[in-house]
Amino acid sequence: MNLDRKSLTLVLGVAFATALFAGCGDDAAKDEPKDGGAQGVAVKKIADIDLSQAKDGTYNGESSENSEYGHGKIAITIKDHKIVSATYFGIDKDGTMKGEDYGKKNGQVSDAQNYKKAQNAVKANATYGAQLVERQQPGKVDAISGATISYEQFIEASTKALDEAKK
């Protein structure tokens, strides 16, 4: 019986400690995306864009230039108030499209960590268009950890293109 009393005390102690720490936890975890979005990526939430006023056609948008990372461009096609296609790509500060050489210097990988981050951004860029067609709202496209600037450029470019579609 002495062992049972110790076990019960241990179980109750663990349960109490768990409840105590859970109650003192940070509410920030509740704000994490639940649809597969990147964890730990601080991105500004944007309001949904009303597509009911969007006219059929293809609209282009371009983000502001970042002196270190270039900018992004998108072409969005609207049909019957829906996004039916979207193509997004990044443009390096030298004007070239970001691809497998993005993050290299003089054609060589001089900083493996920097190159990995740059290629992560290229991979993220490749997913944004399809996600936009699927989710119909720029703000519902997942941010990718390590590619926050590319994501912000995508949001800006796509918002500009969709604003044009409503004019």
C-alpha positions as CSV (number, residue, x, y, z in Angstrom):
1,M,0.0,0.0,0.0
2,N,2.9,2.3,0.6
3,L,4.0,1.9,-3.0
4,D,0.5,2.8,-4.2
5,R,0.5,5.9,-2.1
6,K,3.8,7.0,-3.6
7,S,2.6,6.2,-7.1
8,L,-0.6,8.2,-6.6
9,T,1.4,11.1,-5.1
10,L,3.8,11.1,-8.1
11,V,0.9,11.0,-10.6
12,L,-0.9,13.8,-8.9
13,G,2.3,15.8,-8.7
14,V,3.0,15.4,-12.4
15,A,-0.6,16.3,-13.3
16,F,-0.5,19.4,-11.1
17,A,2.9,20.5,-12.5
18,T,1.6,20.0,-16.1
19,A,-1.5,22.0,-15.4
20,L,0.5,24.8,-13.7
21,F,3.0,25.1,-16.6
22,A,0.2,24.8,-19.3
23,G,-1.6,27.7,-17.6
24,C,1.5,29.8,-17.6
25,G,2.4,29.1,-21.2
26,D,2.7,31.7,-23.9
27,D,-0.4,32.3,-26.0
28,A,1.8,32.9,-29.1
29,A,1.6,29.3,-30.0
30,K,-2.2,29.7,-30.5
31,D,-1.4,32.2,-33.3
32,E,0.7,29.8,-35.3
33,P,-0.8,28.8,-38.6
34,K,-2.8,25.6,-38.5
35,D,-2.7,24.9,-42.2
36,G,0.9,23.9,-42.6
37,G,2.3,27.4,-42.5
38,A,5.9,27.9,-41.4
39,Q,6.5,28.0,-37.7
40,G,8.4,30.9,-36.3
41,V,8.0,33.0,-39.4
42,A,6.7,36.4,-38.3
43,V,4.6,37.7,-41.3
44,K,2.1,40.4,-41.4
45,K,-1.5,39.2,-41.8
46,I,-3.4,40.7,-44.7
47,A,-7.1,41.0,-45.2
48,D,-8.9,38.9,-47.8
49,I,-9.2,40.5,-51.2
50,D,-12.8,40.8,-52.6
51,L,-12.6,39.0,-56.0
52,S,-16.3,39.7,-56.8
53,Q,-15.2,43.0,-58.5
54,A,-12.3,41.4,-60.3
55,K,-12.5,41.5,-64.1
56,D,-11.5,38.7,-66.4
57,G,-7.9,39.0,-67.7
58,T,-4.3,38.7,-66.8
59,Y,-2.8,41.1,-64.4
60,N,0.8,41.8,-63.4
61,G,2.2,42.9,-60.1
62,E,5.7,43.7,-58.9
63,S,7.0,44.2,-55.4
64,S,9.2,47.0,-54.2
65,E,13.0,46.6,-54.8
66,N,15.0,45.2,-51.9
67,S,18.6,46.5,-52.4
68,E,20.1,43.2,-51.2
69,Y,17.5,40.6,-52.4
70,G,15.9,42.1,-55.5
71,H,12.1,41.9,-56.1
72,G,9.3,39.7,-57.1
73,K,6.9,39.6,-60.1
74,I,3.6,37.8,-60.6
75,A,1.1,37.3,-63.4
76,I,-2.4,36.4,-62.2
77,T,-5.2,35.3,-64.5
78,I,-8.8,35.9,-63.4
79,K,-11.8,34.2,-64.9
80,D,-15.4,34.5,-63.5
81,H,-14.0,36.2,-60.3
82,K,-11.6,33.4,-59.6
83,I,-7.8,33.1,-59.8
84,V,-7.3,30.4,-62.5
85,S,-3.5,30.8,-62.9
86,A,-0.7,32.5,-61.1
87,T,3.0,32.6,-61.9
88,Y,5.4,34.1,-59.4
89,F,9.2,34.4,-59.7
90,G,11.9,36.3,-57.9
91,I,14.3,38.7,-59.7
92,D,17.8,39.1,-58.2
93,K,19.2,42.6,-57.6
94,D,21.2,42.3,-60.9
95,G,18.0,41.7,-62.9
96,T,18.3,38.0,-63.4
97,M,15.6,35.5,-62.5
98,K,16.4,33.7,-59.3
99,G,17.2,30.1,-60.0
100,E,19.9,27.5,-59.2
101,D,22.6,30.2,-59.3
102,Y,20.9,32.4,-56.8
103,G,23.1,32.7,-53.8
104,K,26.3,31.9,-55.6
105,K,29.2,34.4,-56.2
106,N,30.9,34.3,-59.5
107,G,29.2,30.9,-60.2
108,Q,30.6,29.3,-57.0
109,V,29.1,28.5,-53.7
110,S,31.3,30.6,-51.4
111,D,29.0,30.5,-48.3
112,A,27.1,27.2,-48.0
113,Q,24.6,28.5,-45.4
114,N,23.8,31.6,-47.5
115,Y,23.4,29.5,-50.6
116,K,21.0,27.1,-48.8
117,K,18.9,30.0,-47.6
118,A,18.8,31.5,-51.1
119,Q,17.8,28.2,-52.7
120,N,15.1,27.8,-50.0
121,A,13.7,31.1,-51.2
122,V,13.8,29.9,-54.9
123,K,11.9,26.7,-53.8
124,A,9.4,28.8,-51.9
125,N,8.8,31.1,-54.9
126,A,8.0,28.1,-57.0
127,T,5.1,27.1,-54.7
128,Y,3.4,30.5,-54.3
129,G,1.6,30.6,-57.6
130,A,-0.1,27.2,-57.2
131,Q,-1.0,27.9,-53.6
132,L,-2.6,31.2,-54.7
133,V,-4.8,29.4,-57.3
134,E,-5.8,26.8,-54.7
135,R,-6.5,29.2,-51.8
136,Q,-7.7,32.2,-53.8
137,Q,-6.2,34.7,-51.4
138,P,-2.6,35.9,-51.0
139,G,-2.9,35.9,-47.2
140,K,-3.7,32.2,-47.2
141,V,-0.6,31.2,-49.0
142,D,1.9,29.6,-46.6
143,A,5.0,31.4,-45.6
144,I,8.2,29.3,-45.8
145,S,10.7,29.4,-42.9
146,G,13.9,31.0,-44.2
147,A,12.2,32.8,-47.1
148,T,10.3,35.6,-45.3
149,I,11.5,38.4,-47.7
150,S,10.4,36.3,-50.7
151,Y,7.0,35.8,-49.1
152,E,6.6,39.4,-48.3
153,Q,7.5,40.3,-51.9
154,F,5.0,37.7,-53.1
155,I,2.2,39.2,-50.9
156,E,3.0,42.8,-52.2
157,A,3.2,41.8,-55.9
158,S,0.0,39.6,-55.8
159,T,-1.9,42.3,-53.9
160,K,-0.9,44.9,-56.5
161,A,-2.0,42.6,-59.4
162,L,-5.3,41.8,-57.7
163,D,-5.9,45.5,-57.1
164,E,-5.4,46.1,-60.8
165,A,-8.0,43.4,-61.6
166,K,-10.6,45.4,-59.7
167,K,-10.1,48.7,-61.6
